[in-house]
Amino acid sequence: MTNYKSDLMKTLTERGFLYQCTDEDGLDKAASSSVVTGYIGFDCTAPSLHVGSLVQIMMLRHLQKSGGRPIVLLGGGTTKIGDPSMKDKTRPILTDEMIEENKAGIKQVFSNFIDFDGDNPAILVDNAEWLDNLGYIEFLRLVGTQFTINRMVTMETAKRRLENELPMTFLEFNYPLLQSYDFVELNKRYGCTLQLGGSDQWGNIVTGVDLTRRMEGNEVYGFTTPLITTASGGKMGKTVDGAIWLNGDPGLSEHHFRTPYEYWQFWRNTDDADVGRFLRLFTAVSLDEIAKLEALEGADINIAKARLADEATTLLHGANAAKEAAETAKQTFEQGMAAEGLPTFDVEKSELGSLGVLAATVMAGLAGSNGEARRHIKAGALKVNDEKVTTHEKVLESADVKEGIIKLSVGKKKHALLKIV
């Protein structure tokens, strides 16, 4: 179905969130005729969420903006089990104290994206409220009778573990039952009719939908997003120096702390091919404006990247922090280049995409000939913006332009700047 009537389904599909839905037509009708309450669960496995969770948070934001009521479900209970979804080994068991510390850190993020105080306030709840109080035999009689082993061993995670002869503990095997029961409780307590999540949660979401329908007799829905990867095939939010965490609290360990400047730089370094998609998923910029930004070509694509960085940082840290981060990035780059006193050569913007790295190296006086430049590449000495060049076929492109400049280096001491004019 493509002719949606509800703002919710129009927004989620037009901005690229839809991957699977248990009943698109039913959810669209519900969202166009009533206030839909939907939830996403976040287990407390670390003291901060990272950028990989941001697509889920943005879905809750769109749900609220379209008139629905979002529920942030913290997994104080399910974290004690550990979600095995798409994992080949058992998650480490966390103590109750560690879970509480992680929960406190995770809570900080959500108020930047959704409103807990307005006319249609979001709800924050912890599934430990009901899971911690369930007696084992009571739970088996209540929920265990609704599942068959036959069905559970066909679920993707269990199936993969069994096929690869990898261990799966009975503790982990119980996780889908507990997550499914969350939907039942939220449906009873808050009239929740929608569970959202990533594609790796599809199996758990479908079982939750089925369990809630059978136990409560109510029509409910499941909706998942695609796995978000970068154009290069990397996992979203993972970089060479670790995950991009959302918390900016210096009270957290350094591993989980990202300054607004570091966060801004992460988005500014987005691959050209990802800019439009990431603007749709991770910002509130209108679709019409995004279409104009992603149509930019050559070095102008950096305007779109800066806009992405500004908007994403504003959502998480505020407009002032985003402005300061952008200014810091500009000053750091310009002052760093000026401090080095590097020789500078003008290059026409029209040459980007056709100027080979060999010719550029000779032009900049870093090699006497193409042959010498090739030898520098073979020796691993030639770099563009401090990144090693691995092939003599490398062509300088708009993606190589940083604040209007491309830096060429041979070894540690020979450098030159190509200024794009």
Secondary structure in CASP SS format (residue, H / E / C, confidence):
PFRMAT SS
TARGET T0000
AUTHOR 0000-0000-0000
METHOD secondary structure of the structure
MODEL  1
M C 1.00
T C 1.00
N C 1.00
Y C 1.00
K C 1.00
S C 1.00
D H 1.00
L H 1.00
M H 1.00
K H 1.00
T H 1.00
L H 1.00
T H 1.00
E H 1.00
R C 1.00
G C 1.00
F C 1.00
L C 1.00
Y C 1.00
Q E 1.00
C E 1.00
T C 1.00
D C 1.00
E H 1.00
D H 1.00
G H 1.00
L H 1.00
D H 1.00
K H 1.00
A H 1.00
A H 1.00
S H 1.00
S H 1.00
S C 1.00
V C 1.00
V C 1.00
T E 1.00
G E 1.00
Y E 1.00
I E 1.00
G E 1.00
F E 1.00
D E 1.00
C C 1.00
T C 1.00
A C 1.00
P C 1.00
S C 1.00
L C 1.00
H E 1.00
V H 1.00
G H 1.00
S H 1.00
L H 1.00
V H 1.00
Q H 1.00
I H 1.00
M H 1.00
M H 1.00
L H 1.00
R H 1.00
H H 1.00
L H 1.00
Q H 1.00
K H 1.00
S C 1.00
G C 1.00
G C 1.00
R E 1.00
P E 1.00
I E 1.00
V E 1.00
L E 1.00
L E 1.00
G E 1.00
G C 1.00
G C 1.00
T H 1.00
T H 1.00
K H 1.00
I C 1.00
G C 1.00
D C 1.00
P C 1.00
S C 1.00
M C 1.00
K C 1.00
D C 1.00
K C 1.00
T C 1.00
R C 1.00
P C 1.00
I C 1.00
L C 1.00
T C 1.00
D H 1.00
E H 1.00
M H 1.00
I H 1.00
E H 1.00
E H 1.00
N H 1.00
K H 1.00
A H 1.00
G H 1.00
I H 1.00
K H 1.00
Q H 1.00
V H 1.00
F H 1.00
S C 1.00
N C 1.00
F C 1.00
I C 1.00
D C 1.00
F C 1.00
D C 1.00
G C 1.00
D C 1.00
N C 1.00
P C 1.00
A C 1.00
I E 1.00
L E 1.00
V E 1.00
D E 1.00
N C 1.00
A H 1.00
E H 1.00
W H 1.00
L H 1.00
D C 1.00
N C 1.00
L C 1.00
G C 1.00
Y H 1.00
I H 1.00
E H 1.00
F H 1.00
L H 1.00
R H 1.00
L H 1.00
V C 1.00
G H 1.00
T H 1.00
Q H 1.00
F C 1.00
T C 1.00
I H 1.00
N H 1.00
R H 1.00
M H 1.00
V C 1.00
T C 1.00
M C 1.00
E H 1.00
T H 1.00
A H 1.00
K H 1.00
R H 1.00
R H 1.00
L H 1.00
E H 1.00
N C 1.00
E C 1.00
L C 1.00
P C 1.00
M C 1.00
T C 1.00
F H 1.00
L H 1.00
E H 1.00
F H 1.00
N C 1.00
Y H 1.00
P H 1.00
L H 1.00
L H 1.00
Q H 1.00
S H 1.00
Y H 1.00
D H 1.00
F H 1.00
V H 1.00
E H 1.00
L H 1.00
N H 1.00
K H 1.00
R H 1.00
Y H 1.00
G C 1.00
C C 1.00
T C 1.00
L E 1.00
Q E 1.00
L E 1.00
G E 1.00
G E 1.00
S H 1.00
D H 1.00
Q H 1.00
W H 1.00
G H 1.00
N H 1.00
I H 1.00
V H 1.00
T H 1.00
G H 1.00
V H 1.00
D H 1.00
L H 1.00
T H 1.00
R H 1.00
R H 1.00
M H 1.00
E H 1.00
G C 1.00
N C 1.00
E C 1.00
V C 1.00
Y E 1.00
G E 1.00
F E 1.00
T E 1.00
T E 1.00
P C 1.00
L C 1.00
I C 1.00
T E 1.00
T C 1.00
A C 1.00
S C 1.00
G C 1.00
G C 1.00
K E 1.00
M C 1.00
G C 1.00
K E 1.00
T E 1.00
V C 1.00
D C 1.00
G E 1.00
A E 1.00
I C 1.00
W E 1.00
L C 1.00
N C 1.00
G C 1.00
D C 1.00
P C 1.00
G C 1.00
L C 1.00
S C 1.00
E H 1.00
H H 1.00
H H 1.00
F C 1.00
R C 1.00
T C 1.00
P H 1.00
Y H 1.00
E H 1.00
Y H 1.00
W H 1.00
Q H 1.00
F H 1.00
W H 1.00
R H 1.00
N C 1.00
T C 1.00
D C 1.00
D H 1.00
A H 1.00
D H 1.00
V H 1.00
G H 1.00
R H 1.00
F H 1.00
L H 1.00
R H 1.00
L H 1.00
F H 1.00
T C 1.00
A C 1.00
V C 1.00
S C 1.00
L H 1.00
D H 1.00
E H 1.00
I H 1.00
A H 1.00
K H 1.00
L H 1.00
E H 1.00
A C 1.00
L C 1.00
E C 1.00
G H 1.00
A H 1.00
D H 1.00
I H 1.00
N H 1.00
I H 1.00
A H 1.00
K H 1.00
A H 1.00
R H 1.00
L H 1.00
A H 1.00
D H 1.00
E H 1.00
A H 1.00
T H 1.00
T H 1.00
L H 1.00
L H 1.00
H H 1.00
G C 1.00
A H 1.00
N H 1.00
A H 1.00
A H 1.00
K H 1.00
E H 1.00
A H 1.00
A H 1.00
E H 1.00
T H 1.00
A H 1.00
K H 1.00
Q H 1.00
T H 1.00
F H 1.00
E H 1.00
Q H 1.00
G H 1.00
M H 1.00
A H 1.00
A H 1.00
E H 1.00
G C 1.00
L C 1.00
P C 1.00
T E 1.00
F E 1.00
D E 1.00
V E 1.00
E C 1.00
K H 1.00
S H 1.00
E H 1.00
L C 1.00
G C 1.00
S C 1.00
L C 1.00
G E 1.00
V H 1.00
L H 1.00
A H 1.00
A H 1.00
T H 1.00
V H 1.00
M H 1.00
A C 1.00
G C 1.00
L C 1.00
A C 1.00
G C 1.00
S C 1.00
N H 1.00
G H 1.00
E H 1.00
A H 1.00
R H 1.00
R H 1.00
H H 1.00
I H 1.00
K H 1.00
A C 1.00
G C 1.00
A C 1.00
L E 1.00
K E 1.00
V E 1.00
N C 1.00
D C 1.00
E E 1.00
K E 1.00
V C 1.00
T C 1.00
T C 1.00
H C 1.00
E C 1.00
K C 1.00
V E 1.00
L C 1.00
E C 1.00
S H 1.00
A H 1.00
D H 1.00
V C 1.00
K E 1.00
E C 1.00
G C 1.00
I E 1.00
I E 1.00
K E 1.00
L E 1.00
S E 1.00
V E 1.00
G C 1.00
K C 1.00
K C 1.00
K E 1.00
H E 1.00
A E 1.00
L E 1.00
L E 1.00
K E 1.00
I E 1.00
V C 1.00
END
